[in-house]
Amino acid sequence: MSKYLLALILIFAALYPKFPLLGVSGTFVAVRLEDFVIAAAIAFWGLTAMRQKYLPVHRSILLYLAVGFVSVFSAVFVTKTAGLNLGFLHALRRVEYMALFAVGFHFLQNRDQLHFLIRTFLIISLLVSIFGLGQQFLGWPVISTTNSEFAKGLALTLGEGARINSTFAGHYDLAAFSIFPLFLVIALLTLPRIRHKWVLVGIGSLAYWTMLLSASRVTFAAFYVTAALFLLLIHKRLWLIPLMALAIFSILISPQLLGRYRELLINHVYAAETAADEEVPDALKPPAVPEDRSFNIRLQAEWPRALRAFYQNPVLGTGFSSVGLAVDNDYLRLLAETGLLGFLAFGLIMLRIFKSARPYLRAPNSPPEAFIVAVTLGLVGLLLNAAFIDVFEASKIAVIAWTLLGVAEKAKILV
């Protein structure tokens, strides 16, 4: 039964659109069907696995959550920088997401169950890609939560220039998710005796196409940086040349991705070089280019706001929810909301996950090892994404990531 619960969590998180069931008064948060599935899984874990042995990484997660609640208490009752309801609601969201690490760890019982979950995740990834391509080319519906009106569960279609999000809340979430199936496919293809390679190539190609259509600059760069790291780890340095060629080719054939990188270069590299030359007559200045709004909002509004919150209380921060819905940098959000203590506690979780994964970061020899490598590389990709996106606060990504990380941690014992 446990393997089906894990599969159900992944299916709902990845495939069920974010239709709200119940709204939470005074917030943009909504209770959704997957929340009941997750609650049932956590309750089942609480009844069956609470007395099992815990690893250092579990204690690190508990430490981070404890710091988070202390930070909220301080923010509500001492510094008055967060509201009681919203602060503790956001803290409970972290508990919901991170508890899935323990659920994934304790529900995985043997290698056969892991093989089942690998196949399930590949099928999920295929369906996510198909639905995303359907949005792009067939007018299939889009369910987004990028603003309060869309978050009501409106079924829309892509407008001109819009980017696909498939079954996710936004295109950034879809792109971040795509990293996991891509690395799983790559890791499985390196196995010496893997069957049905053409199926894996097909799933990987569709997942990659979907990532390109999402036109996420940061995820595209994160994928290639992490892929290059993987090639170095398995001593395939010559493969870096075709990898770089594929990256360049992909940018050139993706108009939206090419345009967004061009905006970044023109607005933040070329403009910086020419800004100092104030004596150039207006008639000789180059024509104005479209503003890179997403990056400018980070530089001028979101990041300075997070830094001000951190300076206000460097030790404990100003509490969950205190810096608004978006910071677009998870590290600044950590510092702002939970201070240095929360930042270091979260870093300890990552450190212990990577420490336990280190023996497996080589060319895998079996599907379980390939899964461990893929999830670890996927985590690296998320951490790179976190420099520009609140990726660990995106509910679908958080649910999938913490579940896969828990399963991978147990797989390290079963291998």
TORDOGU-378347 format. One record per residue (C-alpha): residue number from 1; residue in three letters; x, y, z. Coordinates in nm, 3 decimals. Layout:
# residues N
[NUM,'ALA',[X,Y,Z]],
...
***
This chain:
# residues 415
[1,'MET',[0.000,0.000,0.000]],
[2,'SER',[0.282,0.241,0.086]],
[3,'LYS',[0.423,0.246,-0.269]],
[4,'TYR',[0.080,0.339,-0.405]],
[5,'LEU',[0.051,0.625,-0.157]],
[6,'LEU',[0.387,0.757,-0.274]],
[7,'ALA',[0.279,0.723,-0.636]],
[8,'LEU',[-0.049,0.899,-0.555]],
[9,'ILE',[0.136,1.194,-0.399]],
[10,'LEU',[0.353,1.233,-0.710]],
[11,'ILE',[0.057,1.193,-0.946]],
[12,'PHE',[-0.156,1.455,-0.772]],
[13,'ALA',[0.130,1.699,-0.723]],
[14,'ALA',[0.246,1.684,-1.084]],
[15,'LEU',[-0.073,1.621,-1.282]],
[16,'TYR',[-0.369,1.766,-1.093]],
[17,'PRO',[-0.405,2.137,-1.178]],
[18,'LYS',[-0.424,2.387,-0.892]],
[19,'PHE',[-0.802,2.403,-0.861]],
[20,'PRO',[-0.889,2.555,-0.522]],
[21,'LEU',[-1.137,2.376,-0.294]],
[22,'LEU',[-1.138,2.603,0.011]],
[23,'GLY',[-1.000,2.955,0.044]],
[24,'VAL',[-0.812,3.066,0.355]],
[25,'SER',[-0.954,3.398,0.474]],
[26,'GLY',[-0.717,3.694,0.448]],
[27,'THR',[-0.465,3.511,0.228]],
[28,'PHE',[-0.410,3.400,-0.132]],
[29,'VAL',[-0.362,3.044,-0.004]],
[30,'ALA',[-0.620,2.780,-0.098]],
[31,'VAL',[-0.671,2.425,0.025]],
[32,'ARG',[-0.661,2.185,-0.269]],
[33,'LEU',[-0.737,1.820,-0.328]],
[34,'GLU',[-0.370,1.722,-0.308]],
[35,'ASP',[-0.353,1.869,0.041]],
[36,'PHE',[-0.597,1.600,0.159]],
[37,'VAL',[-0.391,1.330,-0.013]],
[38,'ILE',[-0.076,1.463,0.155]],
[39,'ALA',[-0.252,1.490,0.491]],
[40,'ALA',[-0.367,1.127,0.463]],
[41,'ALA',[-0.013,1.012,0.376]],
[42,'ILE',[0.139,1.208,0.666]],
[43,'ALA',[-0.126,1.071,0.906]],
[44,'PHE',[-0.058,0.716,0.787]],
[45,'TRP',[0.314,0.773,0.835]],
[46,'GLY',[0.249,0.912,1.183]],
[47,'LEU',[0.059,0.600,1.280]],
[48,'THR',[0.304,0.348,1.136]],
[49,'ALA',[0.654,0.496,1.124]],
[50,'MET',[0.703,0.751,1.401]],
[51,'ARG',[0.907,0.507,1.611]],
[52,'GLN',[1.145,0.406,1.336]],
[53,'LYS',[1.509,0.506,1.341]],
[54,'TYR',[1.592,0.856,1.218]],
[55,'LEU',[1.900,0.973,1.030]],
[56,'PRO',[2.095,1.296,1.090]],
[57,'VAL',[1.916,1.455,0.793]],
[58,'HIS',[1.581,1.402,0.965]],
[59,'ARG',[1.709,1.582,1.273]],
[60,'SER',[1.836,1.864,1.050]],
[61,'ILE',[1.487,1.907,0.905]],
[62,'LEU',[1.338,1.916,1.255]],
[63,'LEU',[1.598,2.175,1.354]],
[64,'TYR',[1.506,2.397,1.059]],
[65,'LEU',[1.134,2.371,1.133]],
[66,'ALA',[1.197,2.447,1.502]],
[67,'VAL',[1.394,2.759,1.408]],
[68,'GLY',[1.112,2.857,1.172]],
[69,'PHE',[0.849,2.839,1.447]],
[70,'VAL',[1.070,3.030,1.689]],
[71,'SER',[1.120,3.292,1.419]],
[72,'VAL',[0.744,3.324,1.368]],
[73,'PHE',[0.687,3.352,1.743]],
[74,'SER',[0.949,3.626,1.761]],
[75,'ALA',[0.803,3.804,1.457]],
[76,'VAL',[0.446,3.795,1.590]],
[77,'PHE',[0.502,3.876,1.957]],
[78,'VAL',[0.837,4.059,1.974]],
[79,'THR',[0.927,4.246,1.655]],
[80,'LYS',[0.565,4.265,1.524]],
[81,'THR',[0.682,4.200,1.166]],
[82,'ALA',[0.439,3.917,1.082]],
[83,'GLY',[0.076,3.839,1.153]],
[84,'LEU',[-0.022,3.544,1.370]],
[85,'ASN',[-0.249,3.368,1.121]],
[86,'LEU',[-0.038,3.419,0.810]],
[87,'GLY',[0.294,3.356,0.986]],
[88,'PHE',[0.192,3.023,1.135]],
[89,'LEU',[0.008,2.923,0.817]],
[90,'HIS',[0.332,2.961,0.620]],
[91,'ALA',[0.520,2.769,0.890]],
[92,'LEU',[0.268,2.485,0.867]],
[93,'ARG',[0.314,2.479,0.489]],
[94,'ARG',[0.684,2.407,0.546]],
[95,'VAL',[0.589,2.125,0.782]],
[96,'GLU',[0.356,1.980,0.517]],
[97,'TYR',[0.625,1.988,0.249]],
[98,'MET',[0.919,1.868,0.456]],
[99,'ALA',[0.722,1.591,0.628]],
[100,'LEU',[0.708,1.428,0.286]],
[101,'PHE',[1.081,1.361,0.316]],
[102,'ALA',[1.004,1.132,0.609]],
[103,'VAL',[0.703,0.987,0.425]],
[104,'GLY',[0.913,0.904,0.119]],
[105,'PHE',[1.190,0.761,0.335]],
[106,'HIS',[0.972,0.534,0.548]],
[107,'PHE',[0.723,0.422,0.284]],
[108,'LEU',[0.988,0.285,0.048]],
[109,'GLN',[1.046,-0.074,0.155]],
[110,'ASN',[1.247,-0.249,-0.116]],
[111,'ARG',[1.407,-0.219,-0.460]],
[112,'ASP',[1.098,-0.352,-0.641]],
[113,'GLN',[0.896,-0.063,-0.503]],
[114,'LEU',[1.166,0.178,-0.620]],
[115,'HIS',[1.150,0.033,-0.972]],
[116,'PHE',[0.773,0.085,-0.964]],
[117,'LEU',[0.816,0.448,-0.857]],
[118,'ILE',[1.077,0.510,-1.129]],
[119,'ARG',[0.835,0.384,-1.395]],
[120,'THR',[0.552,0.586,-1.242]],
[121,'PHE',[0.757,0.904,-1.241]],
[122,'LEU',[0.858,0.856,-1.604]],
[123,'ILE',[0.493,0.815,-1.705]],
[124,'ILE',[0.401,1.125,-1.503]],
[125,'SER',[0.674,1.320,-1.680]],
[126,'LEU',[0.550,1.202,-2.019]],
[127,'LEU',[0.195,1.319,-1.938]],
[128,'VAL',[0.320,1.656,-1.812]],
[129,'SER',[0.509,1.707,-2.138]],
[130,'ILE',[0.215,1.604,-2.355]],
[131,'PHE',[-0.020,1.842,-2.175]],
[132,'GLY',[0.230,2.127,-2.203]],
[133,'LEU',[0.268,2.069,-2.577]],
[134,'GLY',[-0.111,2.055,-2.604]],
[135,'GLN',[-0.128,2.402,-2.449]],
[136,'GLN',[0.122,2.533,-2.700]],
[137,'PHE',[-0.015,2.377,-3.019]],
[138,'LEU',[-0.374,2.264,-2.952]],
[139,'GLY',[-0.516,2.533,-2.725]],
[140,'TRP',[-0.552,2.307,-2.422]],
[141,'PRO',[-0.654,2.487,-2.100]],
[142,'VAL',[-0.411,2.667,-1.869]],
[143,'ILE',[-0.466,2.681,-1.492]],
[144,'SER',[-0.235,2.937,-1.335]],
[145,'THR',[-0.188,3.102,-0.996]],
[146,'THR',[0.036,3.386,-1.112]],
[147,'ASN',[-0.213,3.640,-0.979]],
[148,'SER',[-0.509,3.646,-0.740]],
[149,'GLU',[-0.767,3.632,-1.021]],
[150,'PHE',[-0.610,3.335,-1.199]],
[151,'ALA',[-0.573,3.158,-0.861]],
[152,'LYS',[-0.951,3.115,-0.850]],
[153,'GLY',[-0.906,2.819,-1.084]],
[154,'LEU',[-0.994,2.986,-1.414]],
[155,'ALA',[-0.940,2.772,-1.722]],
[156,'LEU',[-0.769,2.992,-1.980]],
[157,'THR',[-0.569,2.944,-2.298]],
[158,'LEU',[-0.225,3.077,-2.380]],
[159,'GLY',[-0.218,3.430,-2.511]],
[160,'GLU',[0.029,3.556,-2.771]],
[161,'GLY',[0.384,3.531,-2.637]],
[162,'ALA',[0.274,3.342,-2.323]],
[163,'ARG',[0.478,3.048,-2.203]],
[164,'ILE',[0.341,2.704,-2.124]],
[165,'ASN',[0.302,2.581,-1.769]],
[166,'SER',[0.138,2.241,-1.838]],
[167,'THR',[-0.026,2.121,-1.513]],
[168,'PHE',[0.184,2.353,-1.296]],
[169,'ALA',[0.106,2.695,-1.153]],
[170,'GLY',[0.350,2.883,-1.377]],
[171,'HIS',[0.617,2.832,-1.641]],
[172,'TYR',[0.900,2.856,-1.384]],
[173,'ASP',[0.752,2.566,-1.187]],
[174,'LEU',[0.720,2.353,-1.499]],
[175,'ALA',[1.080,2.427,-1.597]],
[176,'ALA',[1.209,2.345,-1.248]],
[177,'PHE',[1.017,2.015,-1.250]],
[178,'SER',[1.160,1.920,-1.590]],
[179,'ILE',[1.509,1.892,-1.444]],
[180,'PHE',[1.418,1.577,-1.248]],
[181,'PRO',[1.290,1.360,-1.538]],
[182,'LEU',[1.569,1.485,-1.764]],
[183,'PHE',[1.840,1.372,-1.525]],
[184,'LEU',[1.656,1.048,-1.452]],
[185,'VAL',[1.648,0.970,-1.824]],
[186,'ILE',[2.014,1.066,-1.866]],
[187,'ALA',[2.121,0.855,-1.568]],
[188,'LEU',[1.920,0.554,-1.686]],
[189,'LEU',[2.064,0.581,-2.037]],
[190,'THR',[2.416,0.548,-1.896]],
[191,'LEU',[2.332,0.203,-1.756]],
[192,'PRO',[2.504,-0.078,-1.947]],
[193,'ARG',[2.203,-0.312,-1.968]],
[194,'ILE',[1.902,-0.084,-1.976]],
[195,'ARG',[1.614,-0.194,-2.198]],
[196,'HIS',[1.380,0.015,-2.412]],
[197,'LYS',[1.625,0.299,-2.455]],
[198,'TRP',[1.413,0.444,-2.736]],
[199,'VAL',[1.128,0.495,-2.487]],
[200,'LEU',[1.363,0.682,-2.252]],
[201,'VAL',[1.496,0.893,-2.539]],
[202,'GLY',[1.140,0.981,-2.638]],
[203,'ILE',[1.039,1.081,-2.284]],
[204,'GLY',[1.359,1.279,-2.237]],
[205,'SER',[1.316,1.458,-2.571]],
[206,'LEU',[0.961,1.564,-2.486]],
[207,'ALA',[1.066,1.679,-2.138]],
[208,'TYR',[1.349,1.881,-2.291]],
[209,'TRP',[1.118,2.034,-2.553]],
[210,'THR',[0.877,2.129,-2.276]],
[211,'MET',[1.156,2.294,-2.080]],
[212,'LEU',[1.254,2.498,-2.388]],
[213,'LEU',[0.894,2.611,-2.441]],
[214,'SER',[0.874,2.729,-2.081]],
[215,'ALA',[1.158,2.971,-2.176]],
[216,'SER',[1.299,2.986,-1.824]],
[217,'ARG',[1.648,3.134,-1.851]],
[218,'VAL',[1.757,3.032,-1.504]],
[219,'THR',[1.636,2.672,-1.534]],
[220,'PHE',[1.795,2.631,-1.877]],
[221,'ALA',[2.129,2.753,-1.738]],
[222,'ALA',[2.088,2.543,-1.421]],
[223,'PHE',[2.026,2.229,-1.626]],
[224,'TYR',[2.338,2.273,-1.838]],
[225,'VAL',[2.561,2.369,-1.545]],
[226,'THR',[2.443,2.061,-1.354]],
[227,'ALA',[2.477,1.838,-1.661]],
[228,'ALA',[2.835,1.960,-1.707]],
[229,'LEU',[2.902,1.878,-1.341]],
[230,'PHE',[2.767,1.527,-1.396]],
[231,'LEU',[2.995,1.474,-1.697]],
[232,'LEU',[3.293,1.582,-1.489]],
[233,'LEU',[3.194,1.346,-1.208]],
[234,'ILE',[3.177,1.046,-1.444]],
[235,'HIS',[3.500,1.154,-1.619]],
[236,'LYS',[3.342,1.228,-1.959]],
[237,'ARG',[3.510,1.562,-2.019]],
[238,'LEU',[3.504,1.532,-2.398]],
[239,'TRP',[3.124,1.518,-2.382]],
[240,'LEU',[3.127,1.879,-2.265]],
[241,'ILE',[3.182,1.989,-2.626]],
[242,'PRO',[2.858,1.838,-2.768]],
[243,'LEU',[2.678,1.950,-2.451]],
[244,'MET',[2.782,2.310,-2.516]],
[245,'ALA',[2.688,2.277,-2.882]],
[246,'LEU',[2.343,2.147,-2.786]],
[247,'ALA',[2.293,2.439,-2.548]],
[248,'ILE',[2.378,2.695,-2.816]],
[249,'PHE',[2.164,2.519,-3.077]],
[250,'SER',[1.870,2.503,-2.834]],
[251,'ILE',[1.884,2.876,-2.766]],
[252,'LEU',[1.898,2.955,-3.137]],
[253,'ILE',[1.591,2.745,-3.222]],
[254,'SER',[1.387,2.873,-2.925]],
[255,'PRO',[1.270,3.227,-3.012]],
[256,'GLN',[1.137,3.309,-2.664]],
[257,'LEU',[1.446,3.179,-2.486]],
[258,'LEU',[1.675,3.360,-2.731]],
[259,'GLY',[1.477,3.680,-2.688]],
[260,'ARG',[1.487,3.663,-2.309]],
[261,'TYR',[1.864,3.606,-2.304]],
[262,'ARG',[1.905,3.894,-2.550]],
[263,'GLU',[1.704,4.121,-2.317]],
[264,'LEU',[1.924,4.019,-2.025]],
[265,'LEU',[2.245,4.095,-2.213]],
[266,'ILE',[2.127,4.423,-2.361]],
[267,'ASN',[1.969,4.559,-2.043]],
[268,'HIS',[2.222,4.444,-1.786]],
[269,'VAL',[2.551,4.405,-1.973]],
[270,'TYR',[2.547,4.635,-2.274]],
[271,'ALA',[2.349,4.905,-2.092]],
[272,'ALA',[2.591,4.895,-1.799]],
[273,'GLU',[2.885,4.946,-2.033]],
[274,'THR',[2.728,5.246,-2.207]],
[275,'ALA',[2.564,5.410,-1.903]],
[276,'ALA',[2.884,5.591,-1.806]],
[277,'ASP',[2.906,5.767,-2.140]],
[278,'GLU',[2.675,6.062,-2.073]],
[279,'GLU',[2.814,6.285,-2.347]],
[280,'VAL',[2.670,6.088,-2.638]],
[281,'PRO',[2.403,6.297,-2.815]],
[282,'ASP',[2.053,6.149,-2.801]],
[283,'ALA',[2.045,6.117,-3.180]],
[284,'LEU',[2.349,5.887,-3.169]],
[285,'LYS',[2.230,5.664,-2.886]],
[286,'PRO',[2.106,5.316,-2.977]],
[287,'PRO',[1.730,5.268,-2.988]],
[288,'ALA',[1.556,5.169,-2.667]],
[289,'VAL',[1.497,4.801,-2.610]],
[290,'PRO',[1.217,4.631,-2.417]],
[291,'GLU',[1.277,4.641,-2.043]],
[292,'ASP',[1.374,4.317,-1.869]],
[293,'ARG',[1.101,4.365,-1.608]],
[294,'SER',[1.144,4.040,-1.418]],
[295,'PHE',[1.513,4.104,-1.347]],
[296,'ASN',[1.462,4.472,-1.271]],
[297,'ILE',[1.187,4.394,-1.020]],
[298,'ARG',[1.429,4.164,-0.840]],
[299,'LEU',[1.710,4.421,-0.836]],
[300,'GLN',[1.504,4.725,-0.747]],
[301,'ALA',[1.223,4.594,-0.526]],
[302,'GLU',[1.222,4.232,-0.409]],
[303,'TRP',[1.586,4.178,-0.315]],
[304,'PRO',[1.632,4.514,-0.136]],
[305,'ARG',[1.311,4.445,0.062]],
[306,'ALA',[1.444,4.105,0.172]],
[307,'LEU',[1.779,4.253,0.273]],
[308,'ARG',[1.608,4.522,0.481]],
[309,'ALA',[1.413,4.250,0.661]],
[310,'PHE',[1.734,4.057,0.730]],
[311,'TYR',[1.910,4.366,0.867]],
[312,'GLN',[1.612,4.423,1.097]],
[313,'ASN',[1.669,4.090,1.276]],
[314,'PRO',[1.980,3.905,1.147]],
[315,'VAL',[1.951,3.617,1.396]],
[316,'LEU',[1.587,3.506,1.358]],
[317,'GLY',[1.462,3.715,1.065]],
[318,'THR',[1.122,3.877,1.048]],
[319,'GLY',[0.916,3.557,1.023]],
[320,'PHE',[0.749,3.355,0.748]],
[321,'SER',[0.523,3.566,0.522]],
[322,'SER',[0.692,3.893,0.628]],
[323,'VAL',[0.848,3.967,0.287]],
[324,'GLY',[0.540,3.910,0.075]],
[325,'LEU',[0.449,3.652,-0.186]],
[326,'ALA',[0.766,3.681,-0.394]],
[327,'VAL',[1.133,3.744,-0.326]],
[328,'ASP',[1.260,3.553,-0.631]],
[329,'ASN',[1.565,3.438,-0.437]],
[330,'ASP',[1.521,3.158,-0.187]],
[331,'TYR',[1.848,3.237,-0.010]],
[332,'LEU',[1.747,3.597,0.055]],
[333,'ARG',[1.405,3.471,0.164]],
[334,'LEU',[1.571,3.234,0.412]],
[335,'LEU',[1.781,3.515,0.556]],
[336,'ALA',[1.488,3.757,0.566]],
[337,'GLU',[1.230,3.525,0.719]],
[338,'THR',[1.438,3.301,0.946]],
[339,'GLY',[1.769,3.488,0.980]],
[340,'LEU',[2.112,3.331,0.998]],
[341,'LEU',[1.985,3.047,1.218]],
[342,'GLY',[1.729,2.937,0.959]],
[343,'PHE',[1.972,2.985,0.672]],
[344,'LEU',[2.235,2.767,0.841]],
[345,'ALA',[1.978,2.505,0.944]],
[346,'PHE',[1.856,2.474,0.585]],
[347,'GLY',[2.215,2.456,0.466]],
[348,'LEU',[2.277,2.170,0.710]],
[349,'ILE',[1.992,1.974,0.550]],
[350,'MET',[2.147,2.018,0.207]],
[351,'LEU',[2.495,1.932,0.336]],
[352,'ARG',[2.378,1.605,0.489]],
[353,'ILE',[2.183,1.505,0.178]],
[354,'PHE',[2.488,1.563,-0.043]],
[355,'LYS',[2.718,1.390,0.207]],
[356,'SER',[2.509,1.073,0.198]],
[357,'ALA',[2.486,1.093,-0.183]],
[358,'ARG',[2.860,1.136,-0.241]],
[359,'PRO',[2.940,0.760,-0.277]],
[360,'TYR',[2.685,0.734,-0.558]],
[361,'LEU',[2.785,1.038,-0.765]],
[362,'ARG',[2.951,0.840,-1.037]],
[363,'ALA',[2.837,0.646,-1.341]],
[364,'PRO',[2.542,0.442,-1.205]],
[365,'ASN',[2.533,0.064,-1.236]],
[366,'SER',[2.166,-0.001,-1.158]],
[367,'PRO',[1.828,0.177,-1.173]],
[368,'PRO',[1.835,0.252,-0.797]],
[369,'GLU',[2.178,0.416,-0.833]],
[370,'ALA',[2.054,0.606,-1.140]],
[371,'PHE',[1.760,0.732,-0.935]],
[372,'ILE',[1.990,0.852,-0.655]],
[373,'VAL',[2.213,1.032,-0.906]],
[374,'ALA',[1.914,1.190,-1.083]],
[375,'VAL',[1.748,1.318,-0.765]],
[376,'THR',[2.080,1.455,-0.635]],
[377,'LEU',[2.147,1.636,-0.963]],
[378,'GLY',[1.787,1.757,-0.964]],
[379,'LEU',[1.848,1.906,-0.620]],
[380,'VAL',[2.158,2.083,-0.751]],
[381,'GLY',[1.941,2.224,-1.029]],
[382,'LEU',[1.683,2.347,-0.778]],
[383,'LEU',[1.951,2.512,-0.567]],
[384,'LEU',[2.075,2.698,-0.875]],
[385,'ASN',[1.718,2.795,-0.957]],
[386,'ALA',[1.677,2.922,-0.602]],
[387,'ALA',[1.909,3.213,-0.677]],
[388,'PHE',[1.635,3.367,-0.893]],
[389,'ILE',[1.311,3.186,-0.799]],
[390,'ASP',[1.135,3.099,-0.474]],
[391,'VAL',[1.146,2.742,-0.593]],
[392,'PHE',[1.121,2.570,-0.253]],
[393,'GLU',[0.803,2.771,-0.180]],
[394,'ALA',[0.631,2.659,-0.502]],
[395,'SER',[0.388,2.400,-0.366]],
[396,'LYS',[0.402,2.150,-0.650]],
[397,'ILE',[0.780,2.162,-0.672]],
[398,'ALA',[0.819,2.141,-0.294]],
[399,'VAL',[0.590,1.838,-0.267]],
[400,'ILE',[0.763,1.653,-0.552]],
[401,'ALA',[1.116,1.747,-0.445]],
[402,'TRP',[1.087,1.653,-0.077]],
[403,'THR',[0.910,1.326,-0.164]],
[404,'LEU',[1.178,1.229,-0.417]],
[405,'LEU',[1.456,1.330,-0.177]],
[406,'GLY',[1.309,1.109,0.096]],
[407,'VAL',[1.276,0.815,-0.144]],
[408,'ALA',[1.634,0.868,-0.266]],
[409,'GLU',[1.761,0.877,0.092]],
[410,'LYS',[1.604,0.538,0.158]],
[411,'ALA',[1.735,0.408,-0.175]],
[412,'LYS',[2.089,0.478,-0.052]],
[413,'ILE',[2.027,0.218,0.219]],
[414,'LEU',[1.861,-0.035,-0.012]],
[415,'VAL',[2.126,-0.026,-0.288]],
***
